Structure formats: C-alpha cells, structure tokens
C-alpha cells in the first residue's frame, strides 16, 4: 500500500465513518426500550404558535393538520401570528379563527422576523407548553400526545419530533428525505446522550417557563431554533425526542433555494456555537463527543469533497492535454470506460463497503422505528452518490461567505 | 429520571474496539484482493510467455509458406497486460517489489515479441511499424513522458499495423540496458520508429509522417 495523502485521508474518513455509525447503531439498539414514548401522566396546556409570513399557499393545510391533533380541546390553543404578510395569509387564518372560536386565535403584527413573531405569541399565552410550527409544515394526529409525556421529567425543557420531508418526489426532495430520515435517527441518538443541539422550527415543544426565566427567542438570530437549543443545553437542561411523532415539512425543490436555506442554517450553526462555546467545556456527551464529532465530520467532508474535486480537475486537465496533443475528435475517440472488474476498488474497498452497509442499516432502522412508509432503496443510492458532495459544497459556500463577510439574510 | 448527559465509557469503548476490528479485517481482506490481482497478473504473464514462444516456434517450424496474410497476433493481449500493470503500479506504488518483478517480466515479453515481429517483418515483407518507446515514470526525470504516452497509444489504436513497446529506463534489467545501448538512448522520452532513433518529445504529426512516409 502506498501512504500518500489520498490513502491517509481515505483511512481517516473510513475509520471515523465506521466508528460513528457503529456507535450510534449500538446506542439505539441498546436502548430500544427507550424508543417508545412515555405515557403522559397528565395533559399540560399547550399553545401552538404558527408564525406566518406570506404563507397563503400552505397555511390552511397547516392549520387543518393542527385542528386534527388528538389532544384535549380545553388544553389546546392555536395562535397564528401574521408577521406583516402582504398576501392573503391573514384572511385565510381569520376564517379558521371564526370557525374555531376559542381554539384558534389570529394576530397581526408588523414584520419583524420569525423569532419576533414567536415571541409575540409566547408573551400572549399562559400555557405551560409552547409549540412552534412553521406555516409550511404539517403534523400527524398523535404527534403532540406522543411528545408531552417527556415533560413529566422536570429536567426536560424541550421535546423534538421526527421531522420528515412532505411528499418527497423529485430529485432534490428525495435526497433531502434521506437526509431528514438520517436526522430522525441521529436526533433520537442524541436524545439518548442528552445532546440534542437543534430544536427544529417545525413542532418543537418548550416549557414556557424557560423563556420567562432565560429570555425569549433571539430576534436578530439567523437560526433562532439552534440558538434556543444550545441555550437550553448551556443551562444544564435536557432536550428529548419522540421518534414516532411525525411532522412533515415542505422542503426546497430547487438548487438555489436549498443552497440559501443551508447557507442560513450552517452560518447560524457556527455563529451560535461560537456564542455558546462554553458547551465544549462541559464534561458530558455533548461537549466531549457530539459537538466535536459534528465539527470533525464537517471538516472531513470538506477535505474529502475538495480532494475529489482536485482529482476530477486532474482528469479534466488530462482530457484537455489529450485534446491539445491529438485534436478534439481524436481525443474524444480515445475516451472509453473500462468496466473490467480488475480496475475496480483498492485496499479500502471492504472498509468502504462496510461504511455504506452501516449507513443503510442506520437509515433503515430510522425508517423502522419512525414508522416511515416510503421506500428508501433508490433514494439511498442517490443520497450516497450525491449528498456527500452537496454537503461539502454547502459548507464550503458557507465558510467562503463567512470569510468574505457577506451578510446572510433570512 | 435518567442522567442522559453522563459519559458512559463502556459505550464508546465497545464501538472503538469493534471499529478497529472491522477496520483491520477489512484492510487485510482488501490487501488480499490486491494480492490476488497481482497473482492473476503473474499467471497472465506466464501464459503469455508460452504463447509467444508457441508463435515463434510455429513460424520457425513451418517449412512451407510461413508468411500468412494475417498479421501475427498477441499484440492486443500484451497491451492489456501492460494496462493492468500500470494500474497496479498506481495502486501499490512504483517501489512495490511484486509490481517491479512483474514489470521486468513484462519488458522481457515485449522484447521477445518485438524480436519475433521484426523477424516476421523482414522475412515476409510485412507492412508493419515497430515502435520502441523509452520512458521514465518519475515526473522529475521526464515531464513529457505522459504526453508522449498519450500520442503513442493513439497511434497504435489508429493504425492497425503499428506496434508500440514501452520500456521504463529505470528498471534494473540487463535486456533493457542492452537495448538502450544498441540505440544509444540517453534521454527520455525517446521513440524508435522502425530502427530510427528520435530523441526527445515527438509530436503526433511528425510520427504520423514517418509512419506514412516509409
């Protein structure tokens, strides 16, 4: 074996990938009894806040899914906070208010961003729990009932659901569906380690008293959901997860909107992690393992994706060289794909293959435990082939933007 | 109430031990596959030796009409072995003793095939062009060898009556050294077209002119 940059990198990536996959798989399989949601001893009062800015297309469906929630009616309130929409969002929401007096309440305020809309709602309720729900997301009937049981533990300040992609059709959504499914798995694993560090916008539940005691959503923040999760961790509280409480969100279906979303998420992640960097000093699973691991994996993906681009650039340079030497047509004629199995794989082929198999097992168990119905075979293949580079590119773009000080807007 | 955050060392260690185990077994198996490939290549070369010898002897033994209208074969098979050897060289490194051994053997097979075709060409007046190509794999010693290689593979694909035999001048082989002495090879790349020695990089057009002119 030759020890050059390529083989050393491959070695590190394979080892790291194997270790983290095995660790999380064992963790989940070892704690199967904790995958079931605890039966709630009582039903605390809940206010669901839907911050909405120009969401006329999805708000009705979002509200209908909330109205179908299986939860005692006298314990549930649904607030829509129209954040200065210029479309028909307010009108549509108002219709729901009129039809469901006492249950749905619609507010209108000047535009100030999602965090400000959420805070507006939180300050107007006395409910024990606050649940945020983006106006482009829908909940399953039993989601809330599955989640509230975790609040019987007084150290739990927030509970996250199993977030999935709504109608994962088309190239971009299929890839994201796999990513979200992996997220479903990881979030449960992180919960078992007391290390959840993101409470996603769609349908995360919080104790209202946390906001009162430690401050509301940070209104200037790019990713207020990451900030609040890190803050809960920094204060020493826990965040739980229900792997069976399904919530569906409309994912971007084109390249650019997806890139913009990731730019915001990843920049927000860095900014908030820096703000709460004291978390790294905590001698627990989050500070010693989960946060370092996520940073290392981003680093490794960046280096590997960069290196693959370098290899690709080298082959393209070789092609140009051939064109220069032979002329365009003759150079193209010389190109051929060699499918002889002799030319396939290297010393790491078995290790790489085990990583892929473990990855599939992880996604498969996520599907199994979260009662996902869609088929995953081909999407996983697509995911394996493309996602690594996409993820690398998103992070690369984020860092470039950060380095050159470009402003990321909501 | 569970203490979720507490680090349970056993969890981390079990995964670590298993990772090391899978990793070591995987790399060992992967190395095994590479060795199987080397073994396969060695077998191919041995078979090739027998086949070339067979061809030579057929030619020498045939008393009547040794010159058939077809061009003598095995050239394509030789190229294929060469291609696989190149691949293994990139995988296992230029200094890998197994690869070096196979490469030496391959060079000898090439010389033998070349000598045989030279004889056929002379006796049967065949329209054959035999090209010897001397190169070095070390980019420091030869920055244009890659380009020359591209041009020569193109030529042998384009002209069915062109045979290219390539020799790494860094190989410690007496036969190659003698060959180099015979043609006064001092620089790489050097291309020898039908006995005519061309020092330094040769353009596609120049080589084509030579092949078509003679």
HADDOCK unambig.tbl for C-alpha pairs under 7 A between the chains (distance, minus, plus):
assign (segid A and resid 1 and name CA) (segid B and resid 92 and name CA) 4.96 0.50 0.50
assign (segid A and resid 1 and name CA) (segid B and resid 93 and name CA) 6.92 0.50 0.50
assign (segid A and resid 2 and name CA) (segid B and resid 92 and name CA) 5.70 0.50 0.50
assign (segid A and resid 2 and name CA) (segid B and resid 93 and name CA) 5.51 0.50 0.50
assign (segid A and resid 15 and name CA) (segid B and resid 23 and name CA) 6.88 0.50 0.50
assign (segid A and resid 18 and name CA) (segid B and resid 19 and name CA) 6.06 0.50 0.50
assign (segid A and resid 19 and name CA) (segid B and resid 15 and name CA) 6.23 0.50 0.50
assign (segid A and resid 19 and name CA) (segid B and resid 16 and name CA) 6.29 0.50 0.50
assign (segid A and resid 19 and name CA) (segid B and resid 19 and name CA) 5.42 0.50 0.50
assign (segid A and resid 22 and name CA) (segid B and resid 15 and name CA) 5.85 0.50 0.50
assign (segid A and resid 23 and name CA) (segid B and resid 12 and name CA) 6.83 0.50 0.50
assign (segid A and resid 23 and name CA) (segid B and resid 15 and name CA) 5.11 0.50 0.50
assign (segid A and resid 153 and name CA) (segid B and resid 1 and name CA) 6.28 0.50 0.50
assign (segid A and resid 192 and name CA) (segid B and resid 4 and name CA) 5.92 0.50 0.50
assign (segid A and resid 193 and name CA) (segid B and resid 4 and name CA) 5.04 0.50 0.50
assign (segid A and resid 193 and name CA) (segid B and resid 5 and name CA) 5.32 0.50 0.50
assign (segid A and resid 194 and name CA) (segid B and resid 4 and name CA) 4.48 0.50 0.50
assign (segid A and resid 194 and name CA) (segid B and resid 5 and name CA) 4.46 0.50 0.50
assign (segid A and resid 195 and name CA) (segid B and resid 5 and name CA) 6.77 0.50 0.50
assign (segid A and resid 284 and name CA) (segid B and resid 5 and name CA) 5.42 0.50 0.50
assign (segid A and resid 284 and name CA) (segid B and resid 6 and name CA) 5.47 0.50 0.50
assign (segid A and resid 284 and name CA) (segid B and resid 7 and name CA) 5.51 0.50 0.50
assign (segid A and resid 285 and name CA) (segid B and resid 5 and name CA) 5.45 0.50 0.50
assign (segid A and resid 285 and name CA) (segid B and resid 6 and name CA) 6.37 0.50 0.50
assign (segid A and resid 285 and name CA) (segid B and resid 7 and name CA) 5.38 0.50 0.50
assign (segid A and resid 322 and name CA) (segid B and resid 150 and name CA) 6.74 0.50 0.50
assign (segid A and resid 326 and name CA) (segid B and resid 151 and name CA) 6.96 0.50 0.50
assign (segid A and resid 326 and name CA) (segid B and resid 204 and name CA) 6.93 0.50 0.50
assign (segid A and resid 334 and name CA) (segid B and resid 154 and name CA) 6.96 0.50 0.50
assign (segid A and resid 346 and name CA) (segid B and resid 30 and name CA) 6.70 0.50 0.50
assign (segid A and resid 347 and name CA) (segid B and resid 27 and name CA) 5.91 0.50 0.50
assign (segid A and resid 347 and name CA) (segid B and resid 30 and name CA) 4.09 0.50 0.50
assign (segid A and resid 347 and name CA) (segid B and resid 31 and name CA) 5.04 0.50 0.50
assign (segid A and resid 347 and name CA) (segid B and resid 34 and name CA) 6.67 0.50 0.50
assign (segid A and resid 348 and name CA) (segid B and resid 27 and name CA) 5.77 0.50 0.50
assign (segid A and resid 348 and name CA) (segid B and resid 30 and name CA) 5.79 0.50 0.50
assign (segid A and resid 349 and name CA) (segid B and resid 30 and name CA) 6.09 0.50 0.50
assign (segid A and resid 350 and name CA) (segid B and resid 26 and name CA) 5.02 0.50 0.50
assign (segid A and resid 350 and name CA) (segid B and resid 27 and name CA) 6.94 0.50 0.50
assign (segid A and resid 350 and name CA) (segid B and resid 30 and name CA) 5.90 0.50 0.50
assign (segid A and resid 351 and name CA) (segid B and resid 23 and name CA) 6.09 0.50 0.50
assign (segid A and resid 351 and name CA) (segid B and resid 26 and name CA) 5.02 0.50 0.50
assign (segid A and resid 351 and name CA) (segid B and resid 27 and name CA) 6.63 0.50 0.50
